[in-house]
Amino acid sequence: MQSKVALLWCNAAATSLFLLSLRAKPPPPNFWKRYYCSSFYVAAKGTPGQPFFPYHSAMANYLITGIAGFIGSNLARTLLARGENVRGIDNFATGKRENIAEISGRLDFREADLLDLDAMRQACQGMDYVLHQAAIASVPRSVADPLGSNRANVDGTLNLLVAARDAKVKRVVFAASSSAYGDTPTLPKHEEMPANPISPYAVSKLAGELYLQSFWRVYGLETVCLRYFNIFGPRQDPNSPYSGVLARFITSMLRGEQPTIFGDGEQSRDFTYVDNAVAANLQACTTPAAQAVGRVFNIATGHQATLNQTVAVLRGITGYQGPVQYGAARAGDIKHSFADISLAQKHLGYRPSVGFEDGLKRTVAWYQEQGAPMAAQASERSR
Ligand SMILES: NC(=O)c1ccc[n+]([C@@H]2O[C@H](COP(=O)([O-])OP(=O)(O)OC[C@H]3O[C@@H](n4cnc5c(N)ncnc54)[C@H](O)[C@@H]3O)[C@@H](O)[C@H]2O)c1
């Protein structure tokens, strides 16, 4: 009995000291969530290494490079919604502050360049996973400035890998690109096909893949490469000449302005809604190493649509019925792109949960929410 009373006193004293220390120094963000999660985990854990609940270690530390960009900012929102800890770096080369403004209070954001090795070392400290999205992500821009693309996409990736290796992060997942396949006639594209990059951008992304695989083979740093096929969705920048084609089509059509197709419009793409790419990244982090590490996976919808067909679908969604303008085909662009996604299905459990048309509807709805008027309403007002 006496020992129980002593134990209660000890407990009360320890709790009081703990609460006093919290008054002196407020806890860091997410402290209480972590506290309760870890208490729950300890309580729920069965034998060592054999947790009773399957979802025991929900919270991990993620570094997203290129967090102010289109895909990076979507990744950040999903991770935060899951209660994970997110750190992000960006130099705003193409990313925008407004992409992360609404979540900035919940992020550890650092304005930094991939080329700054010290900053990358600090960014990687304490991270479990690195989702490497930062790049100059544009074929035409790489044609205009191959040195700039190479610096960001190759030198920058190498810096990050050195920092991740030395900080002992668990795994690095890389935003690779379907452009690595180039203009090989075989469709659908599968990962065993030889690479045949055309543009400097495609070469730089393939070099990134090779560096990731090298760091796995030589240093044992776990790496996974995800070859994205034309990702689209909310927060894709429609205002730059280098933007994704769907962001430009949708915003033009919503404004009642004619969209421009470069080429005859018969080139095809495997357009992929951004939520699918986000899910693939999260699966790539947690899939057992034997199935994922050192590999390259296609991440796409597995659906082929020409630009002319895409415009026709968008007419139905946006209400735009005006003409379409055709311009000269762009240097470095490929004719057809369509993915075999069976490897990612088999090893990562990847399933594109949002289809092409559903993704277009969601994207149009998002641009409308941002204030882009429907084509019909715009022409109504201008009458
Ligand atoms: N969007 C697609 O369809 C697609 C397809 C294939 C691959 N990818 C790859 O996915 C990644 C993300 O693409 P996105 O569409 O979100 O592009 P994005 O331009 O919106 O995002 C890239 C981000 O990286 C940042 N960045 C660029 N250089 C940097 C540097 N040196 N240091 C720090 N930050 C830097 C930019 O400011 C930007 O915020 C890129 O690596 C791209 O190559 C995208």
Ligand as a Chemical Component Dictionary entry (heavy atoms), coordinates in Angstrom:
data_LIG
# 
_chem_comp.id                   LIG 
_chem_comp.type                 NON-POLYMER 
_chem_comp.pdbx_formal_charge   0 
_chem_comp.three_letter_code    LIG 
# 
loop_
_chem_comp_atom.comp_id 
_chem_comp_atom.atom_id 
_chem_comp_atom.alt_atom_id 
_chem_comp_atom.type_symbol 
_chem_comp_atom.charge 
_chem_comp_atom.model_Cartn_x 
_chem_comp_atom.model_Cartn_y 
_chem_comp_atom.model_Cartn_z 
_chem_comp_atom.pdbx_ordinal 
LIG N1  N1  N 0  3.687  18.115 -64.130 1  
LIG C1  C1  C 0  3.958  17.075 -64.892 2  
LIG O1  O1  O 0  3.190  16.698 -65.763 3  
LIG C2  C2  C 0  5.246  16.314 -64.698 4  
LIG C3  C3  C 0  5.512  15.204 -65.546 5  
LIG C4  C4  C 0  6.692  14.504 -65.371 6  
LIG C5  C5  C 0  7.567  14.857 -64.346 7  
LIG N2  N2  N 1  7.294  15.939 -63.565 8  
LIG C6  C6  C 0  8.252  16.284 -62.510 9  
LIG O2  O2  O 0  7.529  16.519 -61.316 10 
LIG C7  C7  C 0  8.178  17.523 -60.547 11 
LIG C8  C8  C 0  7.196  18.606 -60.141 12 
LIG O3  O3  O 0  6.656  19.186 -61.314 13 
LIG P1  P1  P 0  5.565  20.345 -61.257 14 
LIG O4  O4  O 0  4.696  20.158 -62.430 15 
LIG O5  O5  O -1 4.991  20.421 -59.902 16 
LIG O6  O6  O 0  6.486  21.608 -61.557 17 
LIG P2  P2  P 0  6.516  23.037 -60.840 18 
LIG O7  O7  O 0  7.356  23.929 -61.702 19 
LIG O8  O8  O 0  5.145  23.482 -60.502 20 
LIG O9  O9  O 0  7.284  22.703 -59.492 21 
LIG C9  C9  C 0  8.686  22.617 -59.408 22 
LIG C10 C10 C 0  9.115  23.367 -58.162 23 
LIG O10 O10 O 0  10.533 23.236 -58.005 24 
LIG C11 C11 C 0  11.047 24.511 -57.621 25 
LIG N3  N3  N 0  12.457 24.576 -58.019 26 
LIG C12 C12 C 0  12.961 24.584 -59.273 27 
LIG N4  N4  N 0  14.300 24.638 -59.236 28 
LIG C13 C13 C 0  14.647 24.656 -57.923 29 
LIG C14 C14 C 0  15.896 24.712 -57.235 30 
LIG N5  N5  N 0  17.061 24.778 -57.903 31 
LIG N6  N6  N 0  15.881 24.733 -55.883 32 
LIG C15 C15 C 0  14.717 24.687 -55.198 33 
LIG N7  N7  N 0  13.497 24.626 -55.800 34 
LIG C16 C16 C 0  13.478 24.614 -57.148 35 
LIG C17 C17 C 0  10.190 25.515 -58.352 36 
LIG O11 O11 O 0  10.225 26.815 -57.810 37 
LIG C18 C18 C 0  8.813  24.864 -58.230 38 
LIG O12 O12 O 0  8.152  25.272 -57.060 39 
LIG C19 C19 C 0  9.348  18.005 -61.391 40 
LIG O13 O13 O 0  10.505 17.344 -60.958 41 
LIG C20 C20 C 0  8.998  17.562 -62.791 42 
LIG O14 O14 O 0  10.145 17.338 -63.582 43 
LIG C21 C21 C 0  6.164  16.664 -63.722 44 
# 
loop_
_chem_comp_bond.comp_id 
_chem_comp_bond.atom_id_1 
_chem_comp_bond.atom_id_2 
_chem_comp_bond.value_order 
_chem_comp_bond.pdbx_ordinal 
LIG N1  C1  SING 1  
LIG C1  O1  DOUB 2  
LIG C1  C2  SING 3  
LIG C2  C3  SING 4  
LIG C2  C21 DOUB 5  
LIG C3  C4  DOUB 6  
LIG C4  C5  SING 7  
LIG C5  N2  DOUB 8  
LIG N2  C6  SING 9  
LIG N2  C21 SING 10 
LIG C6  O2  SING 11 
LIG C6  C20 SING 12 
LIG O2  C7  SING 13 
LIG C7  C8  SING 14 
LIG C7  C19 SING 15 
LIG C8  O3  SING 16 
LIG O3  P1  SING 17 
LIG P1  O4  DOUB 18 
LIG P1  O5  SING 19 
LIG P1  O6  SING 20 
LIG O6  P2  SING 21 
LIG P2  O7  DOUB 22 
LIG P2  O8  SING 23 
LIG P2  O9  SING 24 
LIG O9  C9  SING 25 
LIG C9  C10 SING 26 
LIG C10 O10 SING 27 
LIG C10 C18 SING 28 
LIG O10 C11 SING 29 
LIG C11 N3  SING 30 
LIG C11 C17 SING 31 
LIG N3  C12 SING 32 
LIG N3  C16 SING 33 
LIG C12 N4  DOUB 34 
LIG N4  C13 SING 35 
LIG C13 C14 SING 36 
LIG C13 C16 DOUB 37 
LIG C14 N5  SING 38 
LIG C14 N6  DOUB 39 
LIG N6  C15 SING 40 
LIG C15 N7  DOUB 41 
LIG N7  C16 SING 42 
LIG C17 O11 SING 43 
LIG C17 C18 SING 44 
LIG C18 O12 SING 45 
LIG C19 O13 SING 46 
LIG C19 C20 SING 47 
LIG C20 O14 SING 48 
# 
